[in-house]
Amino acid sequence: MDLELLLFYKNPLFHTILSLILAFTLSFFNLPLFFLYALQTYIHPDSQPQSNATRAAIRRPSSTATDGPEIKRRNTKSKDKASDFDENNAQIFRLRLDQSHLRSRLYIDHYCVAFTVSFVTLCSLLLHKYLDSGKNRGFLESGVFVPILLSSLSLYMWVMLFVRVTFERSASRRSEKQFSAVFGVLGFLFGLLVLVPDLLVFLDFDFVPVDGFWRFFVASLIGCFSGFMFIPAGRGARSFWLGTDQIRCNLSMITCGWFTRLILYANQILVIFVALLWIKPLAEIFVNTNNHRSSKGASVINSGLGNGNADKLVGNMGLLPSEFSNFRQWCLLGSSLLQILALRPNLQMYLNEALLSWYQRLHASKVPDLDYSRAKMFLHNHFLCLVVLQFLGPPMLVLLFLGLSQIDGPSFGNFPLSNLLPSFAFINQVALFLAWWVCFLWALFSSVILTLHRHCILYVS
């Protein structure tokens, strides 16, 4: 009897055991901190800790250190009076982050919890996809309540974290917070319109009509993500601009190598490509709307080619609608994984922004004022884990929403609160839309900011 009961509830047991094992493993071995291990940060001599692991990254040419590029000695032999500038205090030291350094950063506990809960949730969603959750199983027997509960917890946690980090004092400029609030309001208004099927003429989503509380709730989520994505996308754009050496500084300590540049380029291109896959004019190019490929259809294509009428090719070539739907979801998954892979290079470029600021102000005048770069280095070190959350949050949100969209209707079984929820088709489409929406916002904001950098309207300094 006990064995039959155990086999009957094997799915929720598998989910529970896997979640507990993963949570314990990640916490015990400090894997979230290991993900940030050995990032290089920079400090001034007056902030140098008492450790032998710290070494000067940039020194005089007479120094024996070979860690970084050399700085020419200033020419003090001039008609003017010799300046009181002290080059020793202008040195900068490179520091490799380890667990002891990371533990002192702000938001480190929030990052560890968010990393652990999100990873456990994604593994639970993946396990549910490959478990046997038949149509005749109930809500508890199928075990679907475990990934749904974990997903709800993860999404709530990320929304609350984005609220805190977006409006954190001194973590970003006041203008950036104001832009985030404006984009949040515009996103909310757009969300109220996008849920109306008659107005959804340029997006390839099939929303079931819904009104009242759920329409307001989904519109609020769309507006929140519109505001939250602006600052992270702006930082991502600056990291791309600096890492790919668009400013042509030719400093190996500030920019990254060819392989990392390839990752940054591929990440930016793939995010833009995925964002366009749900726009109807582009989506129609990839879809074959014919139900079957007959010889008659082939003759139509050949006649269109012969007469030079390219319009006849639209709808007759490409993937089937079901294949194209799977292709878009795989591209969405790939873009999120690639964005997580580009997390460390983006963080390193974020830390190198302070190094660039120090280098620019060191050579800006004969007696440079390094107070700004000193404060910038402190803030970049202090808010490192806050920026980690801003870089890690968008791809995690995409993966969570994409995983929720893959849960089929029969898996819910006899859900006790099904009468209080909208139809499952609506939930499925909303989850997929929100996954695309986060990706679209990142592509939109980062592309606009990169364009402003290209036209010298914005600067990295």
C-alpha positions, 0 to 999 in steps of 0.5 A: 500500500505504501509502495503504491502511494509512493509510486502514485505521488512520484512526480512531486517527490522527484521535484521536491528531492531535486529542489532540496538537493540543488538548493543545498549544493549551491548554498554549501559550495557557494556556487553563486560566489564562484560565478563571480570569482576572479573578476578584476577590480581597481582601487586607489593606494589610500584604499589598499588593503593589507594583503600581498595579493594586491599589486599595482596595475599601472605604474611608472615606466621605471617600475619592474611591474609588467602588469599593465600599460606604461604611463609616461613620466610627466615633464616637470621641466618647464617655464612654469613652477613645478607642480605639487602633483604626486604621481605615487598617489595617482597609482591604481591597484588591481585586485582579484575578487575572492569570497572575502571581498565579495562578502563585503559587497552590498546586495550579496545576500540578495544575489545568492538567494536569487541565483539559487532560487532561480536555478532550482526553479529552472531545473524543476521546470525542465524536470516537469517537461520530461516527467510523465504527467498524463492527462488523467493525473490530478493537480497534486499527482502530476507534481505541476504545483511544485514548478508553478509555486517555485516560479511564482516565488522566483518572479515575485522575488525578481520584481521586488529586487528590481524595485529596490535596485532601480531606485537605489540611492547613488546606484544610478543617475537621477535622470535614469530613474526619471526615464525608468518611471516614464517608460514604466507609465508608457509600458502600462498604457501599452499593456492596456492596448496590447490585450485587445485582440482588435488592436494587436495587428503588428504582433504575432500573439493570440490573446484570449479576450480578458477584462477586469482585474487580469487585464490590469494585472498583466498591463502592470507587469508590462509597465513594470518591466518597461521601467526596470529594463532601462537602466540594465540595458543602458549598462549593458550597452556601455559594457558592449561599447567599452568591451568592443573598443568602440572608443578606440582607446587601444588599452588592453586592460580596459577592453577585452579579447577577441573571443569575449568580443565575439560573445558580446557581438553575438549576444547583441545581434541575437537579442535584436533578431529574437525581438523581431521574430514576433513582429508580423511583417518579419514573421510572415517571411519565415512562415509557409501558410500553405497547408500542404506542399503540392506540385501545384504550389511548386508551379506557382512558385516557379511561375512567380520566379519566372515572371519576376513577381517576388510577392508570390513567394511570401507564404509559399516558402519557409517553415510551417507555423508549428515549426516556426513557433518552436524555432522562435522559442528555441531562439528565445532560449538561446538568447537568454543563455548567451546573455548569461554567458556574457554576464562576466564580460559585462561585469568586467567592463562595468568595473573597467568603466572606473579604470577608464575614468581614472585614465582619462582624468589622469591625462586631462590636465597637468595637475589632474583632479582624481576625486571624481574617478576615486568616487566612481571606483568606490561606487562601482565596487560598492554596487557590484552585486547590485549590477549583477542582479541587473544583468542576471535578472532579464535572462532569468525572467525570460527563462522563467516565463518561457518555462511557464509557457511550456506547461500544458493545460492537462497538467493542471488537472483538477486545480482547486482555484481554476474558477478564479483564474483566466483560461489556460490559453491566456496564461500560456500566451501571456507568459510567452509574451512577457518572455518576448517583452523582456527581450524586446525591451533589452534590444530596444533600449540597448540599440537606442543607447548604442546609437546615441553613443555612435553619434557622440550624444552619450559618452562613456567616462 
